[in-house]
């Protein structure tokens, strides 16, 4: 299984895409289309935090991590 913390803090694509990097956003969109929801780490992040890999964490969740 994937590591939700890797997607949240270390993934070179997801972290940059959430920060607004256009190239990373394009790569992430393609990845999500091809894999039906993102890599294993992104899917684990979605299960743990209930947000997709391309969405930022809600403020209350971010404060608790």
C-alpha positions as CSV (number, residue, x, y, z in Angstrom):
1,X,0.0,0.0,0.0
2,X,1.0,3.6,-0.3
3,X,2.1,6.0,2.3
4,X,-0.2,9.0,2.7
5,X,2.5,11.1,4.4
6,X,4.8,10.6,1.3
7,X,2.1,12.1,-1.0
8,X,1.4,14.9,1.5
9,X,5.0,16.0,2.2
10,X,7.6,14.4,-0.1
11,X,6.1,13.5,-3.5
12,X,7.8,15.7,-6.2
13,X,4.7,15.8,-8.4
14,X,1.8,16.2,-5.9
15,X,3.5,18.7,-3.5
16,X,4.5,20.9,-6.4
17,X,1.0,20.6,-8.1
18,X,-0.7,21.6,-4.9
19,X,1.6,24.6,-4.7
20,X,0.5,25.7,-8.1
21,X,3.3,24.5,-10.4
22,X,1.6,24.3,-13.9
23,X,3.8,21.5,-15.2
24,X,3.3,19.4,-12.1
25,X,-0.5,20.0,-12.3
26,X,-0.5,18.7,-15.9
27,X,1.6,15.6,-15.0
28,X,-0.7,14.9,-12.0
29,X,-3.9,15.2,-14.1
30,X,-2.5,12.7,-16.6
31,X,-1.4,10.4,-13.8
32,X,-4.8,10.5,-12.2
33,X,-6.6,9.8,-15.5
34,X,-4.3,6.9,-16.3
35,X,-4.4,5.3,-12.9
36,X,-8.0,6.1,-12.0
37,X,-7.2,8.2,-8.9
38,X,-3.5,8.7,-8.6
39,X,-0.5,6.6,-7.5
40,X,-0.8,4.3,-4.4
41,X,0.5,7.1,-2.2
42,X,-2.2,9.5,-3.5
43,X,-5.0,6.9,-3.0
44,X,-3.7,6.3,0.6
45,X,-3.8,10.0,1.2
46,X,-7.4,10.1,-0.1
47,X,-8.4,7.3,2.3
48,X,-6.7,8.9,5.3
49,X,-7.6,12.5,4.8
50,X,-10.7,12.3,2.4
51,X,-9.1,14.6,-0.1
52,X,-7.8,13.8,-3.6
53,X,-4.1,14.0,-4.3
54,X,-4.6,17.3,-6.1
55,X,-6.5,19.0,-3.3
56,X,-5.0,20.7,-0.3
57,X,-5.8,19.4,3.2
58,X,-8.6,21.2,5.0
59,X,-7.2,23.7,7.7
60,X,-8.4,21.7,10.7
61,X,-6.8,18.5,9.3
62,X,-3.5,20.3,8.5
63,X,-3.3,21.7,12.1
64,X,-3.6,18.1,13.5
65,X,-0.8,16.5,11.5
